[in-house]
Amino acid sequence: MTLVFFGATGHLFTRKIFPALASFPSGDLENLSILAIGRRFTTQSEYINFLSTLHPNAGAILKQIEYLQADAREEDFLSKLTPHLNTQEVLFYLATLPSVYPDILKQIHRWRVNTPTGSIRIALEKPFGQDATSFVELEKNLQNTFPEEEIFYVDHYLGKSTVLSLIVLKAENLFMEKLLSREYLQEVRIAVCETEGVEEREAFYEETGAIRDIFQNHILQLLTLFAIDIPPLCEEDKRECQRFQQKVAEEKVRLLEMVRLPEAQKIFLGQYEGYRQEVNNSHSHTETLVSTTLFIDSPRWRNVPFRILTGKKMAEKRSFIEAVFHSVVPSPNRLSIEIQPEERIDLFINVKTPSMDFASTMAKLNFSYFGTFGAKSPEAYQKILYDFIHRDRTLFPNSRFIRQSWKITDELRQKIEQHKIIPTPYPPHTLRAEDFFILNQSERNPG
């Protein structure tokens, strides 16, 4: 088996993907050869020295890497690769700028037609286009060479352990699956807050913004995993596991089709002060923060507001899903599923204080991966790579999901344009999620 990485000298591979490869237990990847393709270095030794300097404890994985200097836009690009491939099974991973995808896919298609091989599959990183139309074009390019089941669209958020826990939490705890519904919940909050700005991605972010960068993928993925009717987990039978994967994918698409956008006045956009100077555009209206409310028109969720927030240069780096229960007291019970900075699940309940009367206070029941198991959970990219290698599609969105998520995203952006909603400036590192999620506020929608 050969795993081919395009963009192997870039930030994504060297800072995220390679450390995940290096963290695999000894022996897990021993039958895998790794071909790293990039433009920056001319020789194998230069590249390996570069990786060794970045990651001094990388270990044996360095011996499995073969580096090849090449440019995907060269006509004879893939002819250089053929001698280096085990053609029984080839896995392509695109860690490049999306603008290079068409060139790489054209070359892979030509190589596939002219080279007898066994199985091949491909993984590629977001963004998957800029809108629904451009995604359909990307999908056509992919399907010229790969069947749907061999295309893995990567959203690394889905590899985080607390996101995976959503599946187990609902599938193996029946009471929890029943509680997560309109009968018991007042509202749901989903936040992806970052302290950093656009950093070296100025040009990319200026044409993308928070809606395309985070809402279209991370946010809608978290929403669907939380809100779907989860099928029972599979047994050891492989056919059962395949059915489970397919059922999860179908339920996510079905739920997205029922998502309803709010009225325009419920959409808030922000832009952190100093952003225009960073991107060298004094008239930029690109949003670095979006706060809105979505509704799901299903029997399970009708009238329950899903409050959405994502922003850059926030006061704290924090991502979470929070379910707020109906309550007879001012401080409602909450289930908090924190994704970062610490992977944990907290249940907030009211308990009696140590006194002679019935005075109560809020207490927290806590589960954390480190506190319970004494070890950190695997890194997200380790899970993504493991599933890609082993053809497990549970955490990878299919093309129907992405098309529907772009449809919602395009409708949101059209509503913003029609109503001329422009970002409000905000001081960097001052806003918190709590500034947007007011505990006692309810917004049940009669629609």
C-alpha positions in Angstrom: 0.0 0.0 0.0 1.3 3.4 -0.9 0.1 6.6 0.7 0.8 9.6 -1.5 0.7 13.1 0.0 0.5 16.1 -2.2 1.6 19.3 -0.5 4.1 17.5 1.8 6.2 20.6 2.4 3.2 22.8 3.4 2.0 23.9 6.8 -0.9 21.4 7.0 1.1 18.3 6.3 4.3 19.2 8.3 2.4 20.6 11.4 -0.8 18.5 11.5 -0.7 15.4 9.3 2.9 14.2 9.8 2.8 14.4 13.7 -0.4 12.3 13.5 1.5 9.7 11.4 4.4 9.7 13.8 2.0 9.2 16.8 0.7 5.8 15.5 1.7 2.9 17.7 4.7 1.0 16.5 3.9 -1.5 13.8 0.5 0.0 12.8 1.9 1.4 9.6 4.7 -1.1 8.9 3.2 -2.3 5.7 2.7 1.2 4.4 5.0 3.2 2.1 4.7 6.9 2.2 5.5 9.1 -0.8 5.8 12.8 0.1 5.5 15.2 -2.8 6.4 18.9 -2.6 8.2 21.7 -4.4 10.3 23.2 -1.6 13.2 20.8 -1.2 15.3 19.1 -4.0 16.6 16.0 -2.2 15.4 13.3 0.2 18.0 14.2 2.9 17.0 17.9 2.9 13.4 17.0 3.4 14.0 14.4 6.2 16.3 16.8 8.0 13.5 19.4 7.8 11.0 17.1 9.3 13.5 15.9 12.0 14.1 19.5 13.0 10.4 20.2 13.3 9.7 16.9 15.1 12.8 15.6 16.9 10.9 12.6 18.4 9.3 11.5 15.1 11.1 8.1 15.2 10.8 5.2 12.8 8.2 6.8 10.5 10.9 8.9 8.9 12.4 5.7 7.4 9.1 5.0 5.6 9.0 8.3 3.8 10.3 8.8 0.3 10.4 12.4 -0.9 9.9 13.5 -4.5 10.2 17.1 -5.7 7.5 17.7 -8.3 4.9 20.2 -9.4 1.4 19.0 -10.0 1.0 21.5 -12.8 3.7 19.8 -14.9 2.4 17.8 -17.8 4.5 14.7 -17.1 4.0 15.0 -13.3 2.6 11.6 -12.6 4.9 9.7 -14.9 7.6 10.6 -12.3 5.5 9.0 -9.6 4.8 5.6 -11.2 8.2 4.0 -10.4 7.6 4.9 -6.7 4.1 3.4 -6.3 2.9 0.1 -5.1 0.1 -0.1 -7.7 -1.9 -2.8 -5.8 -3.3 -0.2 -3.6 -2.7 3.6 -3.8 -4.1 6.2 -1.5 -3.9 9.9 -2.6 -4.1 12.6 0.0 -4.5 16.2 -1.2 -3.0 18.6 1.4 -2.6 21.4 -1.1 -4.4 24.6 -1.8 -7.8 23.8 -3.3 -6.9 25.8 -6.4 -4.5 23.0 -7.3 -7.1 20.2 -7.0 -8.2 20.4 -10.7 -4.6 20.0 -11.9 -3.9 17.0 -9.6 -7.2 15.3 -10.4 -6.6 15.7 -14.2 -3.2 14.0 -13.8 -4.5 11.2 -11.6 -7.2 10.5 -14.1 -4.7 10.3 -17.0 -2.5 8.1 -14.8 -5.4 5.8 -13.9 -6.4 5.3 -17.5 -2.9 4.4 -18.6 -1.7 2.4 -15.6 -3.1 -0.9 -14.5 -3.7 -0.7 -10.8 -5.5 -2.4 -8.0 -7.7 -0.2 -5.7 -7.2 3.6 -5.4 -8.9 6.2 -3.2 -8.5 9.8 -2.4 -8.8 12.2 0.6 -9.0 16.0 0.2 -9.2 18.9 2.6 -11.8 21.6 2.8 -12.9 24.0 1.5 -14.8 21.9 -1.1 -15.5 24.7 -3.5 -16.8 28.2 -2.8 -20.5 27.5 -3.3 -22.9 24.8 -4.4 -22.0 25.3 -8.1 -18.3 25.1 -7.7 -18.6 22.0 -5.5 -20.6 20.2 -8.2 -17.8 21.0 -10.6 -15.2 19.5 -8.1 -17.4 16.5 -7.6 -17.5 15.8 -11.3 -13.8 16.0 -11.5 -13.4 13.5 -8.7 -16.0 11.1 -10.0 -14.2 11.0 -13.4 -11.7 8.7 -11.6 -13.1 7.7 -8.2 -16.4 6.2 -7.2 -18.3 7.9 -4.4 -17.2 5.3 -1.8 -13.5 5.9 -2.5 -13.8 9.7 -2.0 -13.0 10.9 1.5 -13.9 14.6 2.2 -11.8 15.6 5.3 -13.2 17.7 8.1 -10.6 17.2 10.9 -13.1 18.4 13.6 -14.9 15.0 13.1 -11.8 13.2 14.3 -11.9 14.8 17.8 -12.8 12.4 20.6 -15.7 14.4 22.0 -17.2 14.6 18.6 -16.9 10.9 18.3 -18.4 10.6 21.8 -21.7 12.1 20.4 -22.3 8.9 18.5 -21.6 6.6 21.5 -23.3 8.9 24.0 -26.6 8.7 22.0 -26.3 5.2 20.6 -25.4 3.4 23.8 -27.2 5.6 26.4 -30.9 5.3 25.5 -32.0 7.9 28.2 -29.6 10.5 26.7 -31.0 9.9 23.2 -34.5 10.5 24.6 -33.5 13.6 26.5 -32.0 15.3 23.5 -35.3 16.4 22.0 -37.8 19.3 22.0 -39.6 17.7 24.9 -36.8 18.4 27.3 -34.6 21.0 25.7 -35.1 24.8 25.7 -32.3 25.5 23.2 -29.0 24.2 21.8 -25.8 26.2 21.5 -22.9 25.4 19.1 -19.7 27.5 19.2 -16.3 27.4 17.5 -14.3 30.3 19.0 -10.7 31.0 18.1 -8.2 33.5 19.6 -6.0 33.7 16.5 -6.7 35.9 13.5 -6.2 35.1 9.9 -2.4 34.8 10.3 -0.7 33.8 7.0 -4.1 33.1 5.3 -4.9 36.7 4.4 -5.8 36.1 0.7 -7.7 32.9 1.4 -9.7 34.4 4.2 -10.6 37.6 2.4 -12.5 35.6 -0.2 -13.8 33.0 2.2 -14.9 34.6 5.5 -16.2 32.8 8.6 -19.4 31.5 7.0 -17.6 29.6 4.3 -14.6 28.7 6.5 -16.3 27.3 9.6 -20.2 27.5 9.3 -20.4 25.5 6.1 -18.5 22.6 7.5 -17.5 22.4 11.2 -20.7 24.0 12.5 -23.2 22.1 10.3 -21.3 18.8 10.9 -21.6 19.3 14.7 -25.2 20.3 14.4 -26.1 17.1 12.4 -24.2 14.7 14.6 -25.9 16.2 17.7 -29.4 16.3 16.2 -29.8 13.2 14.1 -31.8 10.2 15.1 -28.8 7.9 15.8 -29.1 4.3 14.5 -27.9 1.5 16.8 -24.2 0.9 16.8 -23.1 -2.0 14.7 -22.2 -5.4 16.0 -19.0 -7.2 15.0 -20.5 -8.2 11.7 -18.9 -6.1 8.9 -22.1 -5.8 7.0 -23.8 -4.4 10.0 -20.9 -1.9 10.4 -21.3 -0.8 6.8 -25.1 -0.4 7.3 -24.4 1.8 10.3 -22.1 4.1 8.4 -24.6 4.4 5.6 -27.4 5.1 8.0 -25.5 7.8 9.8 -24.7 9.5 6.5 -28.3 9.3 5.4 -29.6 10.7 8.6 -27.2 13.6 8.5 -28.4 14.6 5.0 -32.1 14.1 5.9 -31.6 16.4 8.9 -29.8 19.1 6.9 -32.8 19.1 4.5 -35.0 20.2 7.4 -32.8 23.1 8.5 -34.4 26.5 8.4 -32.7 29.9 8.4 -33.8 32.7 10.7 -35.2 36.1 9.8 -32.5 38.6 8.7 -32.6 40.5 12.0 -31.4 37.3 13.7 -28.1 37.3 11.7 -25.2 39.1 13.3 -21.8 39.6 11.6 -18.6 40.9 13.1 -15.2 41.9 12.0 -12.3 42.2 14.5 -10.6 45.6 14.5 -7.4 45.5 12.6 -8.6 42.9 10.1 -8.7 45.4 7.2 -5.0 46.3 7.8 -4.0 42.6 7.9 -5.6 41.9 4.5 -4.7 45.3 3.0 -8.3 46.1 2.1 -9.6 49.3 3.8 -13.2 48.6 2.5 -13.4 44.9 3.4 -16.8 43.6 4.5 -15.6 40.0 5.1 -17.0 38.6 8.3 -14.7 37.2 10.9 -17.6 36.4 13.3 -21.1 35.1 12.6 -23.9 34.6 15.2 -27.3 33.3 14.2 -30.1 30.9 15.0 -31.1 27.9 13.0 -34.3 25.8 13.4 -34.9 22.2 12.4 -38.4 21.5 11.1 -38.7 17.9 12.4 -41.0 16.4 15.0 -38.0 15.9 17.3 -36.7 19.5 17.1 -39.5 21.7 15.9 -39.3 25.2 17.6 -36.0 24.5 19.4 -33.5 27.3 18.5 -30.0 26.1 17.6 -27.8 29.1 18.4 -24.7 29.3 16.3 -21.5 31.2 16.9 -18.1 31.2 15.3 -15.5 33.9 15.5 -11.8 34.8 15.3 -9.8 36.8 17.8 -12.3 35.9 20.5 -11.4 36.2 24.2 -10.8 32.4 24.5 -10.2 29.4 22.3 -13.1 27.2 22.9 -15.5 25.0 20.9 -18.5 23.3 22.4 -22.1 22.1 22.1 -24.4 22.9 24.9 -27.9 21.6 25.5 -30.0 23.8 27.8 -32.9 21.9 29.4 -36.3 23.3 30.4 -36.2 24.4 34.0 -38.4 25.6 36.8 -35.6 27.5 38.4 -33.6 30.5 37.1 -30.4 28.4 36.4 -31.4 25.7 33.9 -29.7 22.3 33.7 -27.2 22.0 30.9 -25.3 19.3 29.1 -22.0 20.7 27.9 -19.9 18.8 25.3 -16.6 20.6 25.1 -14.4 19.9 22.1 -11.5 22.3 22.9 -9.4 23.3 24.7 -10.1 20.2 26.8 -12.2 17.3 25.6 -14.8 16.8 28.3 -18.5 16.3 29.0 -20.2 18.2 31.9 -23.7 17.9 33.2 -24.9 20.8 35.3 -27.6 19.9 37.8 -29.2 21.6 40.9 -28.4 20.0 44.2 -29.2 20.8 47.8 -26.6 22.8 49.8 -25.4 21.6 53.2 -28.0 23.6 55.2 -31.2 23.0 57.2 -33.4 24.2 54.5 -34.0 23.3 50.8 -31.5 25.9 49.4 -29.9 24.6 46.2 -27.0 25.4 44.0 -25.6 24.3 40.6 -23.2 21.4 40.7 -21.2 19.9 37.9 -20.9 16.2 37.1 -17.8 15.8 34.9 -16.2 13.4 32.5 -12.8 14.2 30.9 -10.6 11.9 28.8 -7.5 12.6 30.8 -9.2 12.5 34.2 -10.9 9.2 33.5 -8.4 7.3 31.5 -5.1 9.0 32.6 -4.2 9.8 29.0 -5.0 12.2 26.3 -7.3 10.9 23.5 -5.7 10.4 20.0 -5.2 13.5 17.9 -8.0 14.3 15.4 -5.7 13.7 12.4 -4.6 10.3 13.7 -8.3 9.2 13.7 -8.8 10.7 10.2 -5.8 8.9 8.8 -6.7 5.6 10.5 -10.2 5.7 9.1 -9.0 6.7 5.6 -6.5 3.8 5.5 -9.1 1.3 6.8 -12.0 2.6 4.6 -14.2 3.6 7.5 -16.4 6.4 6.1 -18.4 7.1 9.3 -16.8 10.4 10.0 -16.5 11.6 6.4 -19.3 13.6 4.8 -20.6 12.3 1.5 -21.3 14.5 -1.5 -25.0 14.8 -0.7 -24.2 16.3 2.7 -21.8 18.8 1.2 -24.2 19.8 -1.6 -26.9 20.4 1.0 -24.6 22.3 3.4 -23.6 24.6 0.5 -27.3 25.1 -0.3 -27.9 26.3 3.3 -24.7 28.4 3.2 -25.5 30.0 -0.1 -29.0 30.9 1.1 -27.6 32.5 4.2 -25.1 34.6 2.2 -27.9 35.6 -0.2 -30.0 36.7 2.7 -27.1 38.8 4.0 -26.6 40.4 0.6 -30.3 41.1 0.1 -30.7 42.8 3.5 -27.3 44.5 3.3 -26.0 43.1 6.6 -22.4 44.3 7.1 -20.0 43.3 9.9 -19.9 45.3 13.1 -16.3 46.0 14.3 -15.3 44.4 17.6 -12.1 44.8 19.7 -9.8 41.7 19.5 -9.8 39.2 22.4 -12.8 40.8 24.2 -15.8 38.8 23.2 -16.8 35.5 24.8 -19.4 32.9 23.9 -21.4 33.9 26.9 -21.8 37.4 25.4 -24.0 35.8 22.7 -25.5 32.9 24.7 -27.6 34.4 27.6 -28.6 31.6 30.0 -32.1 32.8 30.7 -32.9 33.9 27.1 -35.4 31.7 25.2 -36.2 32.1 21.6 -38.7 29.3 20.8 -40.0 29.9 17.3 -43.7 29.5 16.7 -43.0 28.8 13.0 
